[in-house]
Amino acid sequence: MKKFNRSITYTVLFLMMFFIVNASWAQRDLMYYRPDNSLGLNVFETTKSTDYVFDGLQVKVGGDFALQFQGLNQENSLDNLVELGSNLNLPTANLNLDVQLENGLRMHLRTYLSAKHHQEAWVKGGYLQMDKLDFVSDGFLEGIMQFTTIKVGMDEINYGDAHFRRTDNARAIFNPFVGNYIMDAFSTEAFAEVFVQNNGLLALVAISNGKLNQSVVVNDNTDNKLSFYGKLGYDDYVSEDFRLRLTGSWYINHGTSTGSYIYGGDRAGGRYYNVMQTLDGDGSDFEGRFNPRFTELTALQFNPFLKYKGLEFFGIYEVAMNGEDQGNGQFTQLAAELLYRFGEDERFYLGGRYNQVKGEQTEDAATLTIDRFNIGGGWFMTKNIVAKIEYVKQNYDGYPTESKYNGGEFSGLNIEAAISF
């Protein structure tokens, strides 16, 4: 009966979201804001230009909904993985509140209404974004703020560019495929960021407390350190049809009880359901991804993005390194994504993605390799609704014979429909 009631709840939620998409257009745009629909594709940090004229507090209520049909098969050398059937996954949903508080002052809050890892409602996080300081006094530091954005909150941090293109629980509209990257750099931490942009040049300096689960308790295992991260790059149109973005990011935390969340800070769970789960229950909601769990972490991520008319390329070169007294482990992630968008307003797309993670847990350990290949396409039925299909194949190599990952692989077809408004 509980499962039946939950199914009814998600069905009603889906219908509610579907029918209020059109009503959401009645809400005005906010200042310095990434649109929640296809107009937000290939938007990274928000710009310093806006057509919005502030005339009082404005509240935008939005949401995301995603549903997948999964048809995957899997195997390993031990032949102890569960058999996967073809069926619908548990739908996921977000509730988003965005509030224009003052001129150039905006708040964001996202709640996971349903997620793979949390079926109950769970606050993901939120932040305050300041693009003007007029709330201090009219024109306060106007010369600096015309290039500067300040963000403070407990939310996803701006390390790398991949997090702008990933699926955030139910917000799947910006991801051309179903899965996120294998070494998924996404964490919600208490942070403060200062971002500067001018004539295509951009720079970010930031600090966080390196913790996913906030606590003031100190014990014998506590070795909390602050995280320092940042970004340098260039993003502009080289010609009318050719956009070039190239950024380099870093993240440093040398505390042994902080810093390990950067590749495991997503409370939503992995995007492929029940993969690499054994018959005796060995598995987690995050399977299909890889977290090196380095504590004294130094991470670097470089991201090229090129778009010429409908042709689009996004790449990742990333290195995650552990401290010397922690074994000098290191993993390298490579990713290349090529898409072609076509049709009126580029409503259709086809493309592929290759992703590989390779390295050692310590300098004396065996080399582990995980690689994934995606190919597929999608259709933006409206600005707010996307339907996509993909074929995925993921392989594990280098794991010991007693590991469930030895000879492990999963592959098959996924179909996803997503709504964001």
C-alpha positions as CSV (number, residue, x, y, z in Angstrom):
1,M,0.0,0.0,0.0
2,K,2.9,2.4,0.8
3,K,4.4,1.8,-2.6
4,F,1.0,2.3,-4.3
5,N,0.5,5.6,-2.4
6,R,4.0,6.8,-3.4
7,S,3.3,6.0,-7.1
8,I,0.1,8.1,-6.9
9,T,2.0,10.9,-5.3
10,Y,4.6,11.0,-8.0
11,T,2.0,10.8,-10.8
12,V,0.1,13.7,-9.3
13,L,3.3,15.7,-8.9
14,F,4.2,15.0,-12.6
15,L,0.8,16.2,-13.8
16,M,1.0,19.3,-11.6
17,M,4.4,20.3,-12.9
18,F,3.3,19.6,-16.5
19,F,0.2,21.9,-16.3
20,I,1.9,24.8,-14.5
21,V,4.8,25.0,-16.9
22,N,2.8,27.5,-19.0
23,A,1.8,29.4,-15.9
24,S,5.4,29.8,-15.0
25,W,5.9,32.1,-18.0
26,A,3.8,34.7,-16.2
27,Q,6.6,35.1,-13.7
28,R,9.1,37.7,-14.7
29,D,12.8,37.0,-15.2
30,L,15.2,37.8,-12.4
31,M,18.4,39.8,-12.5
32,Y,21.7,38.0,-13.4
33,Y,20.0,34.7,-13.6
34,R,20.5,31.5,-15.6
35,P,17.2,30.6,-17.3
36,D,15.7,27.3,-16.2
37,N,14.8,26.2,-19.7
38,S,16.7,25.6,-23.0
39,L,17.7,29.3,-23.0
40,G,20.1,28.3,-20.1
41,L,22.0,25.8,-22.3
42,N,25.7,26.6,-22.4
43,V,25.3,29.3,-19.7
44,F,28.1,28.9,-17.2
45,E,28.5,31.8,-14.7
46,T,25.8,34.4,-14.9
47,T,26.7,37.5,-16.9
48,K,26.8,41.2,-15.7
49,S,24.2,42.3,-18.2
50,T,20.4,42.4,-17.5
51,D,17.3,43.8,-19.0
52,Y,15.5,43.6,-15.6
53,V,14.5,46.8,-13.8
54,F,14.0,46.3,-10.1
55,D,10.7,47.6,-8.8
56,G,10.2,45.5,-5.7
57,L,10.6,42.0,-4.3
58,Q,10.0,39.3,-6.9
59,V,9.5,35.6,-6.1
60,K,9.9,32.9,-8.8
61,V,8.6,29.4,-7.9
62,G,10.1,26.8,-10.2
63,G,10.6,23.0,-10.4
64,D,12.2,20.1,-12.1
65,F,10.9,16.7,-12.9
66,A,12.7,13.7,-14.5
67,L,11.7,10.2,-15.4
68,Q,13.8,7.5,-17.0
69,F,13.1,4.2,-18.7
70,Q,16.1,2.0,-18.0
71,G,17.1,-1.1,-20.0
72,L,20.6,-2.1,-18.8
73,N,22.4,-5.5,-18.5
74,Q,25.5,-6.1,-16.4
75,E,28.1,-8.8,-15.6
76,N,31.3,-9.4,-13.8
77,S,33.9,-12.2,-13.3
78,L,32.3,-13.4,-10.1
79,D,28.9,-13.6,-11.7
80,N,27.3,-12.2,-8.5
81,L,25.5,-9.1,-9.8
82,V,21.8,-8.7,-9.6
83,E,19.9,-9.2,-12.8
84,L,18.5,-5.9,-14.2
85,G,15.2,-5.7,-15.9
86,S,13.8,-3.0,-18.2
87,N,11.4,-0.7,-16.4
88,L,10.8,2.8,-15.1
89,N,13.0,4.3,-12.4
90,L,11.7,6.2,-9.4
91,P,10.8,9.7,-10.7
92,T,12.9,12.6,-9.3
93,A,11.7,16.1,-8.5
94,N,13.0,19.4,-7.3
95,L,11.4,22.5,-5.9
96,N,13.2,25.8,-6.6
97,L,12.7,29.2,-5.0
98,D,14.4,32.2,-6.5
99,V,13.8,35.6,-4.9
100,Q,14.9,39.0,-6.2
101,L,15.3,40.7,-2.8
102,E,16.8,44.0,-3.8
103,N,18.4,45.6,-6.8
104,G,21.3,43.2,-7.7
105,L,20.6,41.0,-4.7
106,R,19.1,37.5,-5.3
107,M,18.5,34.4,-3.2
108,H,18.3,30.7,-4.5
109,L,17.0,27.7,-2.6
110,R,16.6,24.1,-4.0
111,T,14.8,21.2,-2.3
112,Y,15.0,17.6,-3.6
113,L,11.4,16.5,-3.3
114,S,12.3,13.0,-4.4
115,A,15.8,11.6,-5.2
116,K,17.4,8.2,-5.7
117,H,19.3,8.6,-2.4
118,H,16.6,10.4,-0.5
119,Q,13.0,9.5,-1.3
120,E,11.9,12.1,1.3
121,A,12.1,15.8,0.8
122,W,15.7,17.1,1.4
123,V,17.1,20.6,1.2
124,K,20.0,20.6,-1.3
125,G,21.2,24.1,-0.4
126,G,21.0,27.7,-1.3
127,Y,22.9,30.9,-1.7
128,L,22.8,34.7,-1.7
129,Q,24.1,36.3,-4.9
130,M,25.2,40.0,-4.9
131,D,25.8,41.8,-8.2
132,K,25.2,45.2,-6.8
133,L,25.7,46.6,-3.3
134,D,23.0,49.3,-3.5
135,F,21.5,47.8,-0.3
136,V,24.5,49.4,1.5
137,S,24.0,52.7,-0.2
138,D,23.1,53.8,-3.7
139,G,26.0,53.2,-6.0
140,F,28.2,51.7,-3.3
141,L,31.4,50.3,-5.0
142,E,29.7,50.6,-8.3
143,G,32.9,50.7,-10.2
144,I,34.0,47.4,-8.8
145,M,30.6,45.6,-8.9
146,Q,30.1,46.3,-12.6
147,F,32.6,43.4,-13.1
148,T,32.1,41.5,-9.8
149,T,29.7,38.9,-8.5
150,I,29.8,37.7,-4.8
151,K,28.1,34.5,-3.7
152,V,27.7,33.2,-0.2
153,G,25.8,30.1,0.9
154,M,25.7,26.4,1.5
155,D,25.3,25.0,-2.0
156,E,27.3,23.6,-5.0
157,I,30.7,25.2,-5.4
158,N,32.1,26.6,-8.6
159,Y,34.9,24.1,-9.1
160,G,35.4,23.2,-12.8
161,D,32.8,23.7,-15.6
162,A,31.3,20.2,-15.7
163,H,28.8,21.0,-12.9
164,F,27.1,23.5,-15.2
165,R,26.3,20.7,-17.6
166,R,25.4,17.9,-15.2
167,T,22.0,16.6,-14.0
168,D,21.2,17.9,-10.5
169,N,18.8,15.3,-9.3
170,A,15.7,16.2,-11.5
171,R,17.2,19.2,-13.3
172,A,18.3,17.2,-16.3
173,I,17.5,19.8,-19.0
174,F,21.2,20.9,-19.4
175,N,22.7,17.4,-19.6
176,P,22.6,16.0,-23.2
177,F,22.8,12.5,-21.8
178,V,21.4,10.6,-18.8
179,G,24.5,10.0,-16.7
180,N,26.9,12.5,-15.2
181,Y,30.7,12.1,-15.4
182,I,32.4,9.2,-13.6
183,M,34.5,11.3,-11.3
184,D,31.7,13.7,-10.6
185,A,33.0,16.9,-9.1
186,F,30.0,18.1,-7.3
187,S,29.7,19.0,-3.6
188,T,27.5,21.2,-1.5
189,E,29.7,23.1,1.1
190,A,29.5,26.3,3.1
191,F,31.3,28.7,0.8
192,A,32.1,32.3,-0.2
193,E,33.0,33.2,-3.8
194,V,34.2,36.3,-5.6
195,F,33.9,36.1,-9.3
196,V,35.2,38.8,-11.7
197,Q,34.6,39.0,-15.5
198,N,35.5,41.6,-18.1
199,N,35.9,41.5,-21.9
200,G,35.8,37.7,-21.9
201,L,38.4,37.2,-19.1
202,L,37.2,35.6,-15.9
203,A,38.6,34.8,-12.5
204,L,37.2,33.3,-9.3
205,V,38.7,33.1,-5.8
206,A,36.8,31.2,-3.1
207,I,36.9,29.4,0.2
208,S,34.7,26.7,1.8
209,N,34.8,24.7,5.0
210,G,35.3,21.5,3.0
211,K,32.3,19.8,4.7
212,L,29.2,18.3,3.3
213,N,27.6,17.5,6.7
214,Q,27.9,20.5,8.9
215,S,28.8,19.9,12.6
216,V,30.6,21.8,15.4
217,V,31.5,18.6,17.3
218,V,35.2,18.0,17.7
219,N,36.6,14.5,18.4
220,D,39.9,12.6,18.2
221,N,39.4,12.1,14.4
222,T,38.8,15.7,13.7
223,D,41.3,17.4,11.4
224,N,39.1,19.9,9.6
225,K,40.8,22.3,7.2
226,L,39.4,25.0,4.9
227,S,39.2,24.4,1.2
228,F,40.6,26.9,-1.2
229,Y,39.5,26.9,-4.8
230,G,39.4,29.1,-7.8
231,K,39.2,29.5,-11.6
232,L,40.9,31.4,-14.4
233,G,39.6,31.5,-18.0
234,Y,38.4,33.1,-21.1
235,D,34.9,33.0,-22.6
236,D,33.8,35.1,-25.6
237,Y,32.8,34.9,-29.2
238,V,35.9,34.9,-31.5
239,S,33.6,35.6,-34.4
240,E,29.8,35.9,-34.9
241,D,29.3,32.1,-35.0
242,F,32.3,30.8,-33.0
243,R,32.4,30.8,-29.2
244,L,35.5,29.8,-27.3
245,R,35.7,29.1,-23.5
246,L,38.7,27.7,-21.8
247,T,39.1,27.5,-18.0
248,G,41.4,26.0,-15.4
249,S,40.2,25.3,-11.9
250,W,41.8,24.2,-8.7
251,Y,40.6,22.8,-5.3
252,I,42.9,22.3,-2.3
253,N,42.0,20.8,1.1
254,H,44.7,19.1,3.2
255,G,42.5,18.1,6.2
256,T,42.1,14.4,6.8
257,S,38.5,14.8,7.9
258,T,37.5,17.2,5.2
259,G,38.2,17.5,1.5
260,S,37.0,14.0,0.6
261,Y,33.5,15.2,-0.4
262,I,34.3,16.9,-3.7
263,Y,33.6,13.7,-5.7
264,G,31.0,12.4,-3.3
265,G,28.9,15.4,-2.2
266,D,25.8,14.8,-4.3
267,R,22.9,13.7,-2.0
268,A,20.8,12.7,-5.0
269,G,22.7,9.5,-5.9
270,G,24.0,8.1,-9.2
271,R,22.1,8.3,-12.4
272,Y,22.2,4.6,-13.3
273,Y,20.0,2.5,-11.0
274,N,21.1,-0.7,-9.3
275,V,24.3,-1.1,-11.4
276,M,27.1,-3.1,-9.8
277,Q,24.8,-4.2,-7.0
278,T,25.6,-7.8,-5.9
279,L,23.1,-10.5,-5.0
280,D,24.1,-10.2,-1.3
281,G,23.3,-6.5,-1.2
282,D,26.8,-5.0,-1.8
283,G,26.2,-1.7,-3.5
284,S,25.1,1.9,-3.0
285,D,23.0,4.6,-4.5
286,F,26.2,6.1,-6.0
287,E,27.4,3.1,-8.1
288,G,28.5,3.9,-11.6
289,R,30.5,6.8,-10.3
290,F,34.0,6.8,-8.8
291,N,35.2,8.7,-5.7
292,P,38.9,8.4,-4.9
293,R,38.1,9.5,-1.3
294,F,41.4,11.3,-1.0
295,T,41.7,13.4,2.2
296,E,44.7,15.6,1.6
297,L,43.3,16.5,-1.8
298,T,44.7,18.7,-4.5
299,A,42.5,18.7,-7.7
300,L,42.9,20.4,-11.0
301,Q,40.3,20.6,-13.8
302,F,40.7,22.1,-17.3
303,N,37.7,22.6,-19.5
304,P,37.6,23.6,-23.2
305,F,34.3,24.5,-24.7
306,L,33.9,25.3,-28.4
307,K,30.7,26.1,-30.3
308,Y,30.6,26.8,-34.0
309,K,27.1,27.2,-35.2
310,G,25.4,23.9,-34.3
311,L,28.6,22.0,-33.6
312,E,29.6,21.9,-29.9
313,F,32.5,20.4,-28.0
314,F,33.1,20.1,-24.2
315,G,36.1,18.5,-22.6
316,I,37.6,17.6,-19.2
317,Y,41.2,17.0,-18.2
318,E,41.3,16.5,-14.5
319,V,43.9,15.3,-12.0
320,A,43.1,14.4,-8.3
321,M,46.1,13.9,-6.0
322,N,46.5,12.7,-2.4
323,G,49.1,13.9,0.1
324,E,52.5,12.2,0.5
325,D,51.7,10.9,4.0
326,Q,48.4,9.5,2.6
327,G,50.1,7.3,-0.1
328,N,50.6,9.7,-3.0
329,G,47.5,8.3,-4.9
330,Q,46.5,10.0,-8.1
331,F,43.7,9.6,-10.6
332,T,43.3,11.3,-14.0
333,Q,39.9,11.9,-15.7
334,L,39.5,12.5,-19.4
335,A,36.2,13.3,-21.1
336,A,35.3,14.5,-24.6
337,E,31.7,15.4,-25.6
338,L,30.8,16.2,-29.2
339,L,27.2,17.3,-30.1
340,Y,25.5,18.7,-33.2
341,R,22.4,20.8,-32.5
342,F,20.1,21.4,-35.4
343,G,16.6,22.4,-36.4
344,E,14.6,25.5,-35.5
345,D,16.3,27.1,-32.4
346,E,18.5,24.0,-32.3
347,R,15.7,21.9,-30.8
348,F,17.3,18.6,-31.8
349,Y,20.7,17.2,-31.1
350,L,22.8,14.1,-31.7
351,G,26.2,13.3,-30.1
352,G,28.5,11.2,-28.2
353,R,30.6,11.3,-25.0
354,Y,33.7,9.3,-23.9
355,N,34.8,9.4,-20.3
356,Q,37.7,7.6,-18.6
357,V,39.1,7.6,-15.1
358,K,42.5,6.0,-14.5
359,G,45.0,5.9,-11.6
360,E,46.2,4.4,-8.4
361,Q,44.8,4.6,-4.9
362,T,48.4,4.8,-3.6
363,E,51.7,5.0,-5.6
364,D,52.3,1.3,-5.0
365,A,48.8,0.1,-5.8
366,A,47.5,-1.5,-9.0
367,T,46.3,0.8,-11.8
368,L,42.5,1.0,-12.0
369,T,40.6,2.0,-15.1
370,I,36.9,2.9,-15.6
371,D,35.7,4.0,-19.0
372,R,32.3,4.9,-20.3
373,F,30.9,5.6,-23.8
374,N,27.5,7.3,-24.4
375,I,25.8,7.9,-27.7
376,G,22.4,9.4,-28.2
377,G,20.3,12.4,-29.0
378,G,17.4,14.5,-27.8
379,W,14.5,16.8,-28.7
380,F,13.4,20.0,-26.9
381,M,9.6,19.6,-27.3
382,T,9.3,23.1,-25.8
383,K,11.8,25.4,-24.1
384,N,10.9,23.6,-20.9
385,I,10.6,19.9,-21.9
386,V,13.3,17.7,-23.3
387,A,13.2,14.0,-24.3
388,K,16.4,12.1,-24.8
389,I,17.7,8.6,-25.6
390,E,21.1,7.2,-25.1
391,Y,23.1,4.0,-25.3
392,V,25.7,3.6,-22.5
393,K,28.5,1.1,-21.9
394,Q,30.8,1.2,-18.9
395,N,33.8,-1.1,-18.2
396,Y,36.0,-1.7,-15.1
397,D,39.6,-2.9,-15.4
398,G,42.5,-3.6,-13.1
399,Y,40.5,-4.6,-10.0
400,P,41.6,-7.7,-8.0
401,T,39.9,-11.0,-8.7
402,E,37.9,-11.0,-5.4
403,S,36.4,-7.6,-6.3
404,K,32.9,-7.3,-7.7
405,Y,34.4,-4.8,-10.2
406,N,36.8,-7.4,-11.7
407,G,35.6,-7.9,-15.3
408,G,32.6,-5.6,-14.5
409,E,30.6,-3.9,-17.1
410,F,27.1,-2.6,-17.7
411,S,25.4,-1.5,-21.0
412,G,22.1,-0.8,-22.6
413,L,19.5,1.8,-23.4
414,N,18.1,4.7,-21.4
415,I,15.2,7.0,-22.3
416,E,14.6,10.2,-20.2
417,A,12.0,12.9,-20.2
418,A,12.7,16.0,-18.1
419,I,10.7,19.2,-17.4
420,S,12.3,22.4,-15.9
421,F,10.6,25.8,-15.3
